[in-house]
Amino acid sequence: MANLIVVSGPQAVGKMTVAEELKKRIGYSLMVNHDSIEVSDKIFERGSDAQKELNKLIRENVFDLAIRYNINMIFTFVTAFNEQSDLDYLNNLKNMFESTGGNFYFVELSADVETRLERNVTPHRLEMKPTKRDTEWTKNDILKTMEKYRLNSNDDETICDNHLKIDNTNLSPNEVVNIIMEKFNL
């Protein structure tokens, strides 16, 4: 029975850093969304149909293997709550893990845009995500994406029973992980 913890939130909110700290503390395997993005971008042109399909195939295979070998996973993901396809994707992941007896946890991070723009240029982010090194492009992407997509849930909106929303504007990754571990009894 493999469990999946999805750490979601807008770009540069701290998903990867929180997920890395959570991995250290509970020992789950970790796939940040950029693991598959960076590989598929390296092989195929960014945004091309081939790149998108390879990205999808990598993720599907990782989750299938985790379930088959009972490996608990953490996965970071940017959720557009106003896009049914994103909600369907998460529901599919939930069903995959729960249908084999595992648990599905959804941790949603939020922070104000000023904090996110500061985090957008941290050395660790730029080291781990080569496609984010064009910081002017990523700044503009953060601002444009906010206009098009709703990257945090509404206050009364949940996608599953194990949905936890945390404003991490003024919290360290360690503090966020403490909240997650306590809430889900990890």
C-alpha positions in Angstrom: 0.0 0.0 0.0 1.7 3.1 -1.2 0.8 6.6 0.0 1.0 9.8 -2.0 1.4 13.3 -0.6 0.9 16.0 -3.2 2.4 19.4 -2.3 0.7 22.0 -4.4 0.7 25.7 -4.8 1.6 28.4 -7.2 5.1 28.9 -8.7 7.8 29.8 -6.2 5.6 29.2 -3.2 8.1 26.7 -1.7 6.7 23.4 -2.8 10.1 21.8 -3.6 11.8 23.1 -0.4 8.9 21.9 1.8 8.8 18.5 0.0 12.5 18.1 0.4 12.2 18.7 4.2 9.2 16.4 4.4 11.2 13.7 2.6 14.1 14.0 5.1 11.6 13.7 8.0 9.4 10.8 6.8 11.5 9.0 4.3 9.1 9.0 1.3 10.5 9.1 -2.2 10.2 12.5 -3.9 9.4 13.6 -7.4 9.2 17.4 -7.9 7.2 18.4 -10.9 10.4 19.7 -12.5 12.0 16.3 -12.5 9.9 15.2 -15.4 9.7 18.7 -16.9 13.5 19.1 -17.0 14.0 15.7 -18.7 11.3 16.2 -21.3 12.4 19.8 -22.0 16.0 18.6 -22.5 14.9 16.0 -25.1 12.0 17.9 -26.9 11.2 21.5 -27.4 9.5 23.1 -24.4 5.8 23.2 -24.9 5.7 20.9 -27.9 3.3 18.0 -28.0 6.2 15.5 -27.7 7.5 17.3 -24.6 4.1 17.3 -23.0 3.5 13.6 -23.8 6.9 12.6 -22.4 6.4 14.6 -19.3 3.0 12.8 -18.8 4.5 9.3 -19.5 7.3 9.8 -17.0 4.9 10.8 -14.2 2.5 8.0 -15.0 5.3 5.4 -14.9 6.7 6.7 -11.7 3.3 6.5 -10.0 2.6 3.0 -11.4 6.0 1.8 -10.1 5.4 3.4 -6.7 2.1 1.5 -6.4 3.5 -1.8 -7.7 6.5 -1.7 -5.3 4.7 -0.1 -2.4 6.8 3.0 -2.3 5.4 6.0 -0.5 5.8 9.2 -2.6 5.7 13.0 -2.4 4.9 14.8 -5.6 4.9 18.6 -6.2 2.3 20.0 -8.6 0.9 23.4 -9.6 -2.9 23.0 -9.5 -5.1 25.4 -11.5 -8.3 25.1 -9.5 -10.3 26.7 -12.3 -9.2 24.0 -14.8 -11.2 20.8 -14.6 -8.4 18.8 -16.2 -6.1 19.6 -13.2 -8.8 18.5 -10.7 -9.5 15.4 -12.8 -5.8 14.6 -12.8 -5.6 14.9 -9.0 -8.7 12.8 -8.6 -7.2 10.1 -10.8 -4.0 10.1 -8.6 -6.2 9.8 -5.5 -8.1 6.9 -7.0 -4.9 5.1 -8.1 -3.4 5.2 -4.7 -6.5 4.6 -2.6 -7.7 1.7 -4.8 -4.7 -0.3 -3.7 -5.2 0.6 0.0 -2.9 3.6 0.1 -3.6 7.1 1.3 -3.8 10.3 -0.7 -2.9 13.6 1.0 -3.1 17.0 -0.6 -1.0 19.8 1.0 -1.7 23.2 -0.5 0.7 26.1 0.1 -0.1 29.7 -0.4 2.0 32.9 0.0 1.7 36.5 -1.1 3.1 37.4 -4.5 5.9 39.5 -3.1 7.2 36.5 -1.1 6.9 34.3 -4.2 8.8 36.8 -6.3 11.6 36.8 -3.7 11.7 33.0 -3.6 11.7 32.8 -7.4 15.4 33.8 -7.4 16.8 31.8 -4.5 20.0 29.9 -5.3 18.5 26.5 -4.5 15.6 27.0 -6.8 17.8 28.1 -9.7 20.2 25.3 -9.1 17.5 22.6 -9.0 15.4 24.0 -11.9 17.5 24.9 -14.9 14.3 26.1 -16.8 13.8 28.7 -14.1 17.2 30.4 -14.5 15.7 33.0 -16.9 14.4 35.0 -13.9 12.9 37.8 -15.9 10.8 35.2 -17.8 9.8 33.4 -14.6 8.8 36.7 -12.9 6.6 37.5 -15.9 5.2 34.0 -15.9 4.3 34.2 -12.2 2.4 37.5 -12.8 0.7 36.4 -16.0 -0.3 33.0 -14.6 -2.0 34.7 -11.7 -4.3 36.5 -14.1 -5.3 33.3 -16.0 -5.4 30.6 -13.4 -6.6 30.3 -9.8 -3.6 28.6 -8.2 -5.1 28.3 -4.7 -8.4 26.9 -3.6 -11.2 29.1 -2.3 -11.6 29.0 1.5 -14.5 26.6 1.4 -13.1 24.4 -1.4 -11.4 21.0 -0.8 -10.4 18.4 -3.3 -10.3 15.4 -0.9 -10.8 14.6 2.8 -7.1 14.9 3.4 -6.7 18.5 2.1 -4.6 20.8 4.2 -4.1 24.5 3.2 -1.1 26.3 4.7 -0.1 30.0 4.2 3.6 29.6 4.4 4.4 33.3 3.7 6.0 33.6 7.2 6.8 30.0 8.0 10.0 28.1 7.5 9.9 24.7 5.6 10.5 23.0 9.0 7.4 24.7 10.5 5.3 23.7 7.5 6.4 20.1 7.8 5.6 20.1 11.5 2.0 21.1 10.6 1.8 18.5 7.9 3.1 15.7 10.1 0.8 16.6 13.0 -2.3 17.0 10.8 -1.9 13.7 8.9 -0.3 11.8 11.9 2.8 11.0 9.8 
